[in-house]
Structures are given as C-alpha cells and as structure tokens.
Amino acid sequence: MKYYSNVCFIVEGSNDVSYLSSLIEAEYIITNGYEIPSEEIDYIVELSKHKKIVILTDSDEAGFHIRERLNKLIEADNVVFDPNKTKKGKKHGVAETYKDEVINKLSVYLCEKINKKPTFSNFDYFSLKLNENKLKSIVCEKFHLGNCGTGW
C-alpha cells in the first residue's frame, strides 16, 4: 500500500527520496549534506510558513548537524530512525530503515488517500521576491503540478 502526506520531508540524499517515495507520496527536499545552498534555505524557510516540515535525516553526526542548522531557521518536527531497525550489514540511514519502522515513525503524517491533487488555486502566493512567472515555475515544480501555464 502507498501512503500520502501533505508535509514536506527534508532528507539528506537521493537514495532517501527513492526509498521513501516508493512508500509515501509527498514533497521531498534533499540537502545533499550540510552545505545547503542559500536558495534552498530560502525556499525551506518560506515553505515552512505555509506547510508542515519534517526533518528526516540519518542518526549520525552529519544528520545531527543538518537538523541543528535547520532547527535554528524554522519550526519543524524531527524524526530519527532507530539505527537498530535498519537492514543488517548496511549503513544505518533513512534509506536502509525497514519499511515497518518508516511507516510506524511517520504514521502521524500519513494518510491512505488524498482526496484531490493540489492545484495552483489551492495555494497562496509565497512572499518570495520573484516575478510571477518564476514563482509559478518554482511552485509547479515543487508541488509536481506539471505545466501550470499562465492563465491564472
């Protein structure tokens, strides 16, 4: 069964997104380590004003530093998986965590079905300092809305 979530999960890498998106349809932001680009930070800060953010990084030192940095900038929930509940002989990260542990830890953020796919009319404009077309492009890409066109 595939689950759905209206929160944005912040993860460390593309393997985390690949694994989690096979279980949960949601918005994901990849940090690619501690050095998160300033544009991505700006997006995360602005998004956090409108959407629940869940920081879902590994239980290692790098994951700790990413959580610490982001928690200074935004209000977010932090979820760390138990390293003893990962596939044996592997790295102890998000992508290696057993499915049951993922679903159990994230159950508060999940539902089995979303009634309707979001459309641009469901969202307020973000107060980003961008022209309208650039803003449309960013939001359509981040929310997987496809080509939004210019007729809104």
N, C-alpha and C positions, 0 to 999 in steps of 0.2 A: 504494500500500500504506500502511495506517495502522500506526504503531508504538505501543507501550505502554511505560510506565515506572512504576516504583514509587517514584521520587523525587518531591520537591516542587520545582517550578521557581518561583523568585521573579523576577517581571518588573516592568517599570515601568508598563505600561498595558494597557487592554482590547484595543487593536489587536494587541499582542504575544500575548495569550491567544487571540484569534480566529485569528490566523495559525498559532500553534504547535499549537493544539488541532485544527486541520484536518489536521495531520501526526502528532501524538502525543497519545494519550490519557493524561493524567497529572493530578496535582493542581497547580494554579497559585495563587500568591498575587500579587496586584497591589499594588505600593507606592504608586501614584499620586504619584510624585515622592519627594522626600527626606523630607518630613514624614509619616512612617508613624505612624498612630495607636498609642497605647500598648497598646491591646487587641490589635492586630495583632502588635506586637512581642512581647507576652506569648505569643501563640499560636505565633509562629515559634520563639521560644526553647524552649518546651515541646515543640513538634513535632520540633525538631532533636535532642532526646534519644531519639527513637524512630524517626526517619526521616531518610534522606539528603536534604540540602538542596543545591540548585544555584542559585546566584545568576546570573541570566542577564539582565544589564542592558546598555544601549547602551554603545558605546565612547566616548561623550562625557563631558564633565566631570560632568554630573548622574549618569550611570551610575557613574562612578568614586566619587563621594561616597556613593551608596547602598551600593555594595559595601563601601566603607571602614567605613561605620557598622555594617552588619550583621556584618561580619567581626570587629568588636570584641565582639559579643554571642554569636555562635555559631560553631561549626566548620562550614564549608560549602565546597563546590567553587565556583570562579568560572569562568564561561565568557564570553568576549567574542568576538564575531564580527569577522572582518576587514572593515573598512569598504569595502575594495576589492571585496568579494564581495557587494555589495548591488545592487539594481536601479538602473540608471543614472538620474540626474536626480531621485532621491528622497532623502529623509532616510536617513542611514546607521545605522538602528536594527535591532533584532531583527525587527520586522515586515516590514522591507524586504530581509532577507537571503535569498539564493537557497536554495531547498529543499535542494539537494545539500549546501550548506555547513552548513545546520542539521543534517541527518542525519549528516553526517561528524563535526562537532564534538561532537554529543551521542550518538554511536553507543555509547559505553561505558555509557550509562544506558538504552539501548533494548533491547526485545525485540519479536519479531513477534507474540507472543501471550501473554496471561496466562491461566493455567490455570483460575483461578476468580476470580470477583468477590469482593472482600473483604466480609466480614460483620462485624458488631459483635463476634462471639465471637473473631475473629482479633486483636483489639486489647486491650492492657492499658488500664485506665483511666488517663487522664492525671492527674497530681497537681495539677490546677488547683483553685483554691478556688472551686468551683461546686457547686450542688446537682446531684444525679444527673440530673434531667430536663433541666436546662440543658446539662450535659455531653453527654448523649445527643444533644440537638438540634444542638449545635456539631459534634460528630464526624460525625453522619449527614450534615449539610450539607456539611462539608469533604470527606468521602470519597464523596459522591454515592451514599449508600446508600438514599435515599428515606425513607419513613416507617418509623422503627425501632420505633415502638410502645413499650410499657412492660414487655413480658414477657420481660425477660432477667434 
